[in-house]
């Protein structure tokens, strides 16, 4: 999904296979899911996973795109509009690593935690190669 008002379709979010596998586990237990990229307060800047609709989004949020995690429905990813102003030139990949997840995120009790890996995008939207 492109930036608000840009008219272009730019892929802004992706998911690793390891994170997709965890999302499938969580989907089996909790039903449809969603992410909201935390702004860095209590839980750092972690991607927070919730049951779909549990985190209320509105005009102050930007829908970055949907993840195809092999779940029956795509997993939408949101970010606050003010944070998007800072991250608008990045492509985000949701990954998973060992560790304790953020307090309100569904993966917290699993011994794994979601994290976001970011890469700068070129003006045309294509990702710059990772260095």
C-alpha positions, 0 to 999 in steps of 0.5 A: 500500500502506498503512502496516504495520498500518494496514489502509488502501490508500494509494498511497505510490509513483509513477514519472514517465514519464522514470523509467519509460522508463529502467526499461524500458531497464534491465529489457531489460538486467538482467531484473526490477527492484526499488528500495530507498530508501537511508537516506542513508549512502554514496549519500545518500538515493537510490532504489537500483535493483537486479535483483529479489532482489539486495538482500535485504529482510526484517523490517527493511524496509517494502514501500511499493508497486509501480511500473507502469513498463510492464515485464512485472512491477511494480517493488517499492519498499522502505525500511528500517522505521526510515527509514519511521518518518520518511517515513511521511507522504510520497508518493514519486515516483521521477524521473530527472535527468542525472548519475551514479547511485549506485555500486551502482544499475543506472543508474550508467553511463547518465549519468542518476540516479534521485532521489526527490521527496516530498510530504506526505500528509494524514491520509486519505492523499490527497496535499497539493498541491505548492507 
